[in-house]
Amino acid sequence: MEQVIDKALSDEAIVALLKRAYQFAKPEQADAAGRLTLDSTVESLGIDSLAALEMSGFVEEELDLHFQDDELVAIRSMRDLATLMRKHLDRRH
């Protein structure tokens, strides 16, 4: 498990996880995941509130984390979500 956490902290691993989360949340637009970067905004990716919840749930399950609702409503970009993931992973060490 420690190896997964270390790997999850790299930008590349986070982007890969977020692409999988996007494909899970928006299967009808799965091909759009290819344009996802850390600088992508929720708006530019067409992520509505339901898709945002599905993406965050996917990430929480994959990394065994739990985000607070107030943390999730503040997310405007994939970089914001990556920062939140790192914050929670750092707390586990």
C-alpha positions as CSV (number, residue, x, y, z in Angstrom):
1,M,0.0,0.0,0.0
2,E,2.8,2.4,0.8
3,Q,4.1,2.1,-2.8
4,V,0.6,3.1,-4.2
5,I,0.5,6.2,-2.0
6,D,4.0,7.3,-3.1
7,K,3.0,6.7,-6.7
8,A,-0.3,8.6,-6.2
9,L,1.6,11.7,-5.3
10,S,3.2,12.2,-8.7
11,D,1.3,14.4,-11.1
12,E,1.3,11.7,-13.7
13,A,-0.3,9.2,-11.4
14,I,-2.9,11.7,-10.2
15,V,-3.8,12.6,-13.8
16,A,-4.1,9.0,-14.7
17,L,-6.4,8.4,-11.7
18,L,-8.5,11.5,-12.5
19,K,-8.9,10.3,-16.1
20,R,-10.2,7.0,-14.8
21,A,-12.5,8.8,-12.4
22,Y,-13.8,11.0,-15.3
23,Q,-14.4,7.9,-17.5
24,F,-16.4,6.4,-14.6
25,A,-18.4,9.5,-13.9
26,K,-19.1,10.4,-17.6
27,P,-18.9,7.1,-19.6
28,E,-20.8,8.7,-22.5
29,Q,-17.9,11.2,-22.8
30,A,-15.1,8.9,-21.9
31,D,-13.0,9.9,-24.9
32,A,-12.9,13.5,-23.5
33,A,-10.8,12.2,-20.6
34,G,-7.8,12.4,-22.9
35,R,-7.8,16.1,-22.7
36,L,-7.9,16.2,-18.9
37,T,-4.9,17.9,-17.3
38,L,-4.3,19.3,-13.8
39,D,-5.2,22.7,-15.3
40,S,-8.5,21.5,-16.6
41,T,-11.4,23.2,-14.9
42,V,-14.6,21.4,-13.8
43,E,-16.5,23.7,-16.2
44,S,-14.2,23.0,-19.2
45,L,-14.7,19.3,-18.7
46,G,-18.5,19.6,-18.5
47,I,-18.5,18.1,-15.0
48,D,-21.8,18.8,-13.2
49,S,-22.5,18.2,-9.5
50,L,-23.5,14.6,-10.0
51,A,-20.4,13.8,-12.0
52,A,-18.2,15.7,-9.5
53,L,-19.6,13.5,-6.7
54,E,-19.0,10.3,-8.7
55,M,-15.5,11.4,-9.5
56,S,-14.7,12.2,-5.9
57,G,-16.2,8.9,-4.7
58,F,-14.1,7.0,-7.2
59,V,-11.0,8.8,-6.0
60,E,-11.9,8.2,-2.3
61,E,-12.4,4.5,-2.9
62,E,-9.3,4.1,-5.0
63,L,-7.1,5.8,-2.4
64,D,-9.1,4.9,0.7
65,L,-9.7,8.5,1.6
66,H,-12.7,10.5,2.8
67,F,-13.2,14.1,1.7
68,Q,-15.5,16.5,3.6
69,D,-18.4,18.1,1.7
70,D,-17.0,21.6,2.3
71,E,-13.7,20.6,0.7
72,L,-15.5,19.2,-2.4
73,V,-17.6,22.3,-3.0
74,A,-14.4,24.4,-3.2
75,I,-13.0,22.4,-6.1
76,R,-12.8,24.3,-9.4
77,S,-10.1,22.5,-11.2
78,M,-8.4,19.1,-11.4
79,R,-5.4,20.8,-9.6
80,D,-7.7,21.6,-6.7
81,L,-8.7,18.0,-6.5
82,A,-5.1,16.8,-6.7
83,T,-4.2,19.2,-3.9
84,L,-7.0,17.8,-1.8
85,M,-5.9,14.2,-2.5
86,R,-2.3,15.1,-1.5
87,K,-3.5,16.8,1.7
88,H,-5.4,13.7,2.7
89,L,-2.6,11.3,1.8
90,D,-0.1,13.4,3.7
91,R,-2.3,13.2,6.8
92,R,-2.0,9.4,6.7
93,H,1.8,9.4,7.1
